[in-house]
Amino acid sequence: MSRPRTAVVGGGYAGALAAVRLAGRARERAAVTLLEPRVELVQRLRLHQLATGQRVRSYDLARLTGGRVENVRGRAVSIDPERGAVAFQRDGKLAELRCDQVLVAVGSGIDTESVPGVAERAHSLAGPGAALRLGEALRALPAGARVAVCGAGFTGIEAVAEIAGARPDLRLALVARGRIGAALSVVGEAELRARLARLGVELVDGERVAEVEPGALALASGSRLAADLVVWCGGFAAPPLARDSGLPVDGRGLLAVDRSLRSVGHADVLGAGDAAAIPDFANGARFRMTCQAGMPSGAHAADTALAAIRGESPRPFDFGYIHMPLSLGRRDGVIQWVDRADRPRERVLTGRLAAVYKELVTRSAPPSIAWERRLPGMLRWPSAGARAPARAAARSGPSARPSLMD
Ligand SMILES: Cc1cc2nc3c(=O)[nH]c(=O)nc-3n(C[C@H](O)[C@H](O)[C@H](O)COP(=O)(O)OP(=O)(O)OC[C@H]3O[C@@H](n4cnc5c(N)ncnc54)[C@H](O)[C@@H]3O)c2cc1C
């Protein structure tokens, strides 16, 4: 008798982890296929380092996920849950994968469409290729040239600080719609701003970019900001796969899932990581697109898939945040502690210790996949739990707080 097959689509942090966990826990009861166009795990957490010429260790996906997972190279173009089929492209040809369940973990992209001129004139950290192109462009800039990084979420902040460390001879501006650091506690915001200023970064708050023009940013306020190079970190975008497949999506285009991470329209389709619209926390806080939540969601989606194979009821995804870890180059950082619902606490960790902490967090992601392969079911994460509210005085609630992924 053939084993039920789960196709995990997308071999990033969430998908690779889901694949090894499901294959390891189900053993001979289920077959797992990982469909991913790339040979190596994309380390998105390190793309800003790649862009500044640093060596980033690579991990071969097939080795990382091991023999229990069948690795298929290809990019999914549509999912048909009725037929149990995933259509994918490889080397320009269309092929099909038959399966009983599909776990969608295709991550997110960078929104380069909403603002005119971005797609044509700005660089981004959309993937390793884009990061390497940005690196080349940065190296070609003469001393004194001005770089504008647009967007002050994780990506923008970490990118501008990394560029400042690699090219202190450039003039750098960080442009944000809101106030830079407003997602952090009062202390966290002050620390972040002081540290960026020390790196020579000009902080441009409350300015929306209306267009990226040749050599300048046209701002919605009417002013212009000269820029020899623009790095666009202005928000993550939903990948088109769920929408193109006619699966229910939320307002952002992310796969709409229930609390067990099953598609709200199709119980045999699951979602994890950035690609899934995980239901908000009980207090209304929204899941941020992070590896911190992405890997646990991958593990939980694997457990939900396993429950279906065993004919059991799935459990709701119970996850709580612990931190917002920001590196500011290789020697500095700001770690904002948060409560389980992602509200900043008063305390922060800064300086070299923060840089070491962030490095350890980043470094631990690929080995967590290897550990999960060796000891399936070992990944644990904090529960949303009933905890005392955070004491971050001037930051009232998550809905009042801009997202770090803005
Ligand atoms: C510069 C930068 C710094 C960041 N720093 C942090 C941080 O410090 N902490 C944190 O928690 N988060 C951070 N993030 C966010 C974090 O990287 C993402 O939230 C995380 O990568 C999401 O994991 P994922 O597996 O859902 O998606 P991804 O890691 O993006 O993986 C998605 C995978 O799906 C594949 N794929 C895409 N489309 C298809 C398709 N159609 N068919 C098959 N495969 C497909 C891709 O090739 C990729 O391998 C950062 C992001 C960036 C860009």
PDBQT file of the ligand as one rigid body, heavy atoms in Angstrom, charges set to zero:
ROOT
HETATM    1  C1  LIG A 501      17.720  41.113   5.714  1.00  0.00    +0.000 C 
HETATM    2  C2  LIG A 501      16.690  40.397   6.544  1.00  0.00    +0.000 A 
HETATM    3  C3  LIG A 501      16.877  40.273   7.909  1.00  0.00    +0.000 A 
HETATM    4  C4  LIG A 501      15.947  39.573   8.689  1.00  0.00    +0.000 A 
HETATM    5  N1  LIG A 501      16.187  39.450  10.018  1.00  0.00    +0.000 NA
HETATM    6  C5  LIG A 501      15.325  38.723  10.778  1.00  0.00    +0.000 A 
HETATM    7  C6  LIG A 501      15.593  38.506  12.159  1.00  0.00    +0.000 A 
HETATM    8  O1  LIG A 501      16.572  39.001  12.683  1.00  0.00    +0.000 OA
HETATM    9  N2  LIG A 501      14.752  37.728  12.874  1.00  0.00    +0.000 N 
HETATM   10  C7  LIG A 501      13.669  37.141  12.314  1.00  0.00    +0.000 A 
HETATM   11  O2  LIG A 501      12.967  36.399  13.007  1.00  0.00    +0.000 OA
HETATM   12  N3  LIG A 501      13.351  37.343  11.001  1.00  0.00    +0.000 NA
HETATM   13  C8  LIG A 501      14.166  38.115  10.232  1.00  0.00    +0.000 A 
HETATM   14  N4  LIG A 501      13.886  38.316   8.903  1.00  0.00    +0.000 N 
HETATM   15  C9  LIG A 501      12.679  37.720   8.350  1.00  0.00    +0.000 C 
HETATM   16  C10 LIG A 501      12.882  36.247   8.041  1.00  0.00    +0.000 C 
HETATM   17  O3  LIG A 501      13.989  36.084   7.193  1.00  0.00    +0.000 OA
HETATM   18  C11 LIG A 501      11.635  35.648   7.390  1.00  0.00    +0.000 C 
HETATM   19  O4  LIG A 501      10.536  35.901   8.217  1.00  0.00    +0.000 OA
HETATM   20  C12 LIG A 501      11.840  34.143   7.230  1.00  0.00    +0.000 C 
HETATM   21  O5  LIG A 501      12.840  33.897   6.272  1.00  0.00    +0.000 OA
HETATM   22  C13 LIG A 501      10.543  33.449   6.824  1.00  0.00    +0.000 C 
HETATM   23  O6  LIG A 501      10.797  32.089   6.628  1.00  0.00    +0.000 OA
HETATM   24  P1  LIG A 501       9.978  31.285   5.519  1.00  0.00    +0.000 P 
HETATM   25  O7  LIG A 501      10.498  29.889   5.553  1.00  0.00    +0.000 OA
HETATM   26  O8  LIG A 501       8.541  31.533   5.695  1.00  0.00    +0.000 OA
HETATM   27  O9  LIG A 501      10.368  31.975   4.142  1.00  0.00    +0.000 OA
HETATM   28  P2  LIG A 501      11.797  32.037   3.378  1.00  0.00    +0.000 P 
HETATM   29  O10 LIG A 501      12.924  31.943   4.330  1.00  0.00    +0.000 OA
HETATM   30  O11 LIG A 501      11.713  33.235   2.504  1.00  0.00    +0.000 OA
HETATM   31  O12 LIG A 501      11.762  30.727   2.476  1.00  0.00    +0.000 OA
HETATM   32  C14 LIG A 501      10.817  30.564   1.452  1.00  0.00    +0.000 C 
HETATM   33  C15 LIG A 501      11.352  29.524   0.479  1.00  0.00    +0.000 C 
HETATM   34  O13 LIG A 501      10.335  29.242  -0.478  1.00  0.00    +0.000 OA
HETATM   35  C16 LIG A 501      10.927  29.148  -1.754  1.00  0.00    +0.000 C 
HETATM   36  N5  LIG A 501       9.876  29.451  -2.737  1.00  0.00    +0.000 N 
HETATM   37  C17 LIG A 501       9.327  30.659  -3.046  1.00  0.00    +0.000 A 
HETATM   38  N6  LIG A 501       8.377  30.515  -3.977  1.00  0.00    +0.000 NA
HETATM   39  C18 LIG A 501       8.309  29.196  -4.268  1.00  0.00    +0.000 A 
HETATM   40  C19 LIG A 501       7.502  28.419  -5.144  1.00  0.00    +0.000 A 
HETATM   41  N7  LIG A 501       6.577  28.992  -5.924  1.00  0.00    +0.000 N 
HETATM   42  N8  LIG A 501       7.706  27.075  -5.199  1.00  0.00    +0.000 NA
HETATM   43  C20 LIG A 501       8.632  26.481  -4.407  1.00  0.00    +0.000 A 
HETATM   44  N9  LIG A 501       9.413  27.175  -3.545  1.00  0.00    +0.000 NA
HETATM   45  C21 LIG A 501       9.256  28.508  -3.485  1.00  0.00    +0.000 A 
HETATM   46  C22 LIG A 501      12.066  30.150  -1.727  1.00  0.00    +0.000 C 
HETATM   47  O14 LIG A 501      13.053  29.838  -2.715  1.00  0.00    +0.000 OA
HETATM   48  C23 LIG A 501      12.583  29.976  -0.302  1.00  0.00    +0.000 C 
HETATM   49  O15 LIG A 501      13.585  29.004  -0.212  1.00  0.00    +0.000 OA
HETATM   50  C24 LIG A 501      14.796  39.005   8.093  1.00  0.00    +0.000 A 
HETATM   51  C25 LIG A 501      14.595  39.136   6.706  1.00  0.00    +0.000 A 
HETATM   52  C26 LIG A 501      15.518  39.824   5.933  1.00  0.00    +0.000 A 
HETATM   53  C27 LIG A 501      15.284  39.948   4.444  1.00  0.00    +0.000 C 
ENDROOT
TORSDOF 0
